[in-house]
């Protein structure tokens, strides 16, 4: 009996200690969960886009709204009031509900329109377009194109040659439609605005005044530079031509001169 009683006492003490440990762990987990909820509940105001906004747009109150964001998720640089950014110019397009950060804005002295979206060091240059050049309206702002030119060459401009002169050029605008603006269906544009370096601008100016321009649309992920020799009428007509096979017995043979005393004779084989 004494042994059984002793075992029961030990078992009771073990159960009591386990119960106390369980209660302590439960209280600790509850306190941690409550603290986590309290921390998550802390929010701060953040300026976000009220709708999709195109690059170059001048910000107005109706374009933006205030949304409460968890403090732990706030961007390092952000705006808390619409008044801080009213009248500023977007340097790049924004999606609806996207937070507005300083990197999205052009300089405070920037004017609206396409000038705000030009990469520093580059220029916006317009070229006259047509339905063929714009792939029947399939070339849109934001696309990348190669620029080809057909120019007269040779003496007295007797021949013409077509050559790729620029590759992977961004299209900033098609007509009045800029990058980021939505337009249903393919629309024919009379003017295409390209983003070029000053040196590239010179090439396009010469090509557009002395020859004919063409655009070749690129895949957005294709950034490889391809070197070409250019094409004239001769190289174009030589495309898919079978190789010529020389045949024996045709053309001039080999000539051998035979000298006999003072006489000379020639034999052709």
C-alpha positions in Angstrom: 0.0 0.0 0.0 2.8 2.4 0.8 4.4 1.8 -2.6 1.1 2.3 -4.4 0.4 5.5 -2.5 3.8 6.8 -3.2 3.3 6.1 -7.0 -0.1 7.8 -7.0 1.4 10.9 -5.3 4.2 11.1 -7.8 1.7 10.7 -10.7 -0.5 13.4 -9.2 2.5 15.8 -8.9 3.5 15.1 -12.5 0.0 15.8 -13.8 -0.1 19.0 -11.7 3.2 20.2 -13.1 2.2 19.4 -16.7 -1.0 21.3 -16.2 0.8 24.3 -14.9 3.3 24.2 -17.8 0.4 24.0 -20.3 -1.3 27.0 -18.7 1.9 29.0 -18.8 2.5 28.2 -22.5 -1.1 29.0 -23.4 -0.9 32.4 -21.7 2.5 33.2 -23.4 1.1 32.3 -26.8 -2.0 34.4 -26.2 0.1 37.4 -25.2 2.3 37.0 -28.3 -0.7 36.7 -30.6 -2.4 39.8 -29.1 0.9 41.8 -29.5 1.2 40.6 -33.1 -2.4 41.6 -33.8 -1.9 45.0 -32.2 1.2 45.6 -34.3 -0.5 44.5 -37.6 -3.4 46.8 -36.8 -1.2 49.8 -36.8 -1.6 51.6 -40.2 -0.5 54.8 -41.9 -1.9 56.8 -44.8 -0.4 56.2 -48.2 -1.1 57.9 -51.6 -2.0 55.4 -54.3 -3.3 55.6 -57.9 -7.1 55.7 -58.0 -7.0 54.3 -61.6 -4.5 53.4 -64.3 -2.4 56.5 -65.1 -0.3 57.0 -68.2 3.3 58.3 -68.2 3.5 62.0 -68.7 0.2 62.8 -66.9 0.0 65.8 -64.6 -1.4 64.6 -61.3 -4.7 65.9 -60.0 -6.7 65.0 -56.9 -9.1 62.8 -58.8 -6.3 60.6 -60.0 -5.1 59.7 -56.5 -6.6 58.5 -53.3 -5.5 57.8 -49.7 -5.3 54.2 -48.5 -4.3 52.9 -45.1 -1.4 50.6 -45.3 0.2 48.5 -42.5 3.2 50.4 -41.2 5.4 47.4 -41.7 4.5 47.3 -45.5 5.0 51.0 -46.2 7.6 51.8 -49.0 10.8 53.4 -47.7 9.8 56.6 -49.6 6.2 57.5 -49.9 3.6 60.3 -49.7 0.9 60.6 -47.1 -1.2 63.4 -48.6 -2.3 64.2 -52.2 -1.3 67.8 -51.8 2.3 66.8 -51.7 2.3 65.6 -55.3 -0.5 67.6 -56.8 0.6 69.1 -60.2 3.6 66.8 -60.5 4.3 64.8 -63.7 4.4 61.0 -63.9 7.7 59.7 -65.4 6.2 56.2 -65.8 2.8 54.7 -66.0 1.0 53.4 -62.9 -1.6 50.7 -62.2 -4.7 51.2 -60.1 -4.0 51.0 -56.4 -0.2 51.1 -56.9 1.6 53.2 -54.2 3.1 56.5 -55.5 6.8 56.9 -54.8 9.3 59.6 -55.7 10.9 57.4 -58.4 7.6 57.5 -60.3 7.7 61.3 -60.7 9.6 63.5 -63.0 11.6 66.5 -61.7 9.6 69.3 -60.2 10.5 71.6 -63.1 9.3 69.0 -65.7 6.5 70.0 -68.0 3.8 67.5 -68.8 3.5 65.3 -71.9 6.2 63.3 -73.6 9.1 65.4 -72.4 8.6 63.9 -68.9 9.2 60.3 -70.1 12.3 60.8 -72.1 15.3 59.0 -70.7 18.1 61.5 -69.6 20.7 61.8 -72.4 18.2 60.8 -75.1 15.9 62.8 -77.4 12.3 62.3 -78.7 12.3 62.5 -82.5 9.2 62.3 -84.7 9.1 60.7 -88.1 6.4 60.7 -90.7 4.5 57.3 -90.7 2.1 55.5 -92.9 -0.1 52.4 -92.7 2.7 50.1 -94.0 5.3 51.6 -91.8 3.1 51.2 -88.7 2.1 47.6 -89.6 -1.5 48.7 -90.1 -1.7 50.2 -86.6 0.0 47.3 -84.8 3.0 49.3 -83.7 2.0 50.9 -80.3 3.7 53.1 -77.8 6.1 51.0 -75.7 7.0 48.7 -78.6 10.6 48.2 -79.7 11.4 48.5 -83.5 14.4 48.3 -85.9 14.7 51.2 -88.3 15.5 50.4 -91.9 16.2 52.9 -94.7 16.3 52.7 -98.4 18.7 55.2 -100.0 20.1 55.9 -103.4 23.8 55.0 -103.7 26.5 54.8 -106.3 27.5 57.2 -109.1 24.8 59.7 -109.7 22.6 57.7 -107.3 22.1 55.0 -110.0 21.4 52.3 -107.4 19.5 51.9 -104.2 20.3 50.0 -101.1 18.3 49.0 -98.0 20.1 48.8 -94.6 19.2 48.4 -91.0 20.5 51.6 -89.4 19.1 51.4 -85.9 18.0 48.4 -83.7 15.9 48.0 -80.6 14.5 51.6 -80.6 11.7 52.5 -78.2 8.5 54.0 -79.6 7.3 56.7 -77.3 4.2 57.7 -79.1 2.1 56.8 -82.1 0.3 59.9 -83.2 -1.0 61.5 -80.0 -1.1 58.2 -78.1 1.7 57.9 -75.5 3.1 55.0 -73.6 0.7 53.7 -71.0 -2.5 55.1 -72.6 -5.1 52.6 -73.6 -6.7 52.7 -77.0 -8.9 50.0 -78.5 -8.0 48.5 -81.8 -5.1 49.2 -84.1 -5.1 52.9 -85.1 -3.2 54.3 -88.0 -0.8 57.0 -87.0 0.6 59.7 -89.2 3.6 60.4 -86.9 5.7 58.1 -84.8 7.9 59.4 -82.0 11.1 57.5 -81.2 13.5 57.8 -78.3 17.0 58.2 -79.7 20.5 59.4 -78.8 21.6 62.6 -80.6 23.8 60.5 -82.9 20.9 58.2 -83.8 18.7 61.3 -84.4 21.2 62.5 -87.1 20.9 59.1 -88.9 17.1 59.2 -88.8 17.0 62.8 -90.0 19.2 62.0 -93.0 17.4 58.8 -93.8 13.9 60.4 -93.6 14.9 63.3 -95.9 17.0 61.4 -98.5 15.3 58.0 -98.5 12.4 55.9 -97.3 12.0 54.6 -93.7 10.6 51.3 -92.6 10.0 49.8 -89.2 10.5 46.2 -88.2 8.7 45.2 -85.0 10.7 43.3 -82.4 9.7 40.9 -79.7 10.0 42.7 -76.3 12.4 40.1 -75.0 14.7 40.1 -78.1 17.5 42.5 -77.4 20.2 40.9 -79.5 22.1 43.1 -82.0 22.3 41.7 -85.5 24.9 43.0 -88.0 23.9 43.1 -91.6 25.5 43.9 -94.9 22.5 45.7 -96.4 20.7 44.6 -99.5 20.7 46.0 -103.1 18.9 44.7 -106.2 21.7 42.2 -106.9 21.8 40.6 -103.5 18.0 40.6 -103.3 17.6 38.8 -106.6 20.3 36.3 -105.6 18.1 35.1 -102.7 17.2 31.3 -102.9 19.3 30.9 -106.0 20.9 27.5 -106.7 24.7 27.3 -107.0 26.0 27.2 -110.6 27.8 24.0 -111.6 30.8 24.4 -114.0 30.8 21.9 -116.9 33.8 20.6 -118.7 34.4 21.6 -122.3 33.0 25.0 -122.0 35.0 28.2 -122.0 38.5 28.8 -123.1 41.0 25.9 -122.8 44.7 25.9 -122.0 47.1 27.3 -124.7 50.6 25.9 -125.2 53.2 27.6 -127.5 55.4 25.2 -129.5 58.7 26.6 -130.9 60.3 24.7 -133.8 63.5 26.4 -135.0 62.4 29.9 -136.1 58.7 28.9 -136.2 56.2 29.4 -133.4 52.8 27.8 -133.2 50.1 27.7 -130.5 48.0 24.7 -129.6 44.8 25.0 -127.4 43.6 22.0 -125.4 
